[in-house]
Amino acid sequence: MHNFLFGIYPYIALSVAVIGSIARYERDPFTWKSSSSQMLRRKQLIMGSVLFHIGVLIIFVGHFVGL
């Protein structure tokens, strides 16, 4: 079970994500858009979005350093 969870399953998940993304883009490329940009007109939402993305980047860098 350990070999499957940490040896095989990550590759299956990554393959499904990549193949699914390519298939979706090929089938209907105009659905890849940001429809939430209308919400960013308010200054509070802009600040929240910026802080959220900074937090995600900090978490990503922390995991990368941990590896």
N, C-alpha and C positions, 0 to 999 in steps of 0.2 A: 504494500500500500504506500509506503514511504517513497519508493522509487517512482510510482505512478504520479503521486502528488507533486513531487519536486523534480522529477526527471523528465516526465513525458507530458504532463498536463500543461505546463507553461508554453510548450511549443504548440500544442493543439490550440490553446486560447489565442496565442499570437497569430497563428495561421488563419484562424477563423476571423479575427479582427481585420487583418490585412486583406484577405480575399473578399470579405464582406464589404469593406470600404471601397475596394476597387470595383466590385460588381455594382454597388449602389451608385457610384460616380458614373460608371459607363451606362447604366440603365436610365438614370434621370439626373443629369449633372446640375440642373438648375434648382434642385432642392438643397444644395449646399450653400446656404446663405444665412446671414444673421438677421433674423426677423425681430430680435429683441433690441435693435438699435433705436427704435422709437422710444423705448423706456429710458434711454440714456440722456434725455433732454433735461431731466431734473439734476441739479448739481449734487444732491445727496446720493443719487444712484451712481453718478460718475465716480464720486469719492469711494463709495462702497465697492464698486467694480475694481478700481485701481488697488485698493487695499486687499481685496480677495485675491487678485492675481499675484500681488507681491507675496502674500502668504503661501500660495501654492508654489511659487518659485522657491521660497525659503525651505519649504518642506521637501521639495524635489532635490535641492542642493544638499540638504541634510541627509537624505537617504543615499545620495550619490557618494558623499563623503564617508558615510557609514559602510558602504560596500568596499 
